[in-house]
Amino acid sequence: MGGDAIATYLGVTRRQVYRLVYDEIIPSFKLGGTVAARKSSLTTWMQDLERK
């Protein structure tokens, strides 16, 4: 949960995470005022990208 945790998992910067969230590219949701994403959703999203 949080931009830093998502950035670490994806191997990108926190700024890139917020851009991906803003542009609705990665599966995410807000929990209070915090950006959150499930690892399983991010993993599925990455696997779908690899198939293209």
Number of C-alpha atoms within 10 A of each C-alpha: 15 16 19 16 15 22 16 12 12 16 11 12 14 17 12 14 23 18 13 14 19 11 9 11 11 17 16 18 15 12 11 7 8 10 18 18 19 13 14 9 13 17 14 13 14 13 11 10 9 8 6 5
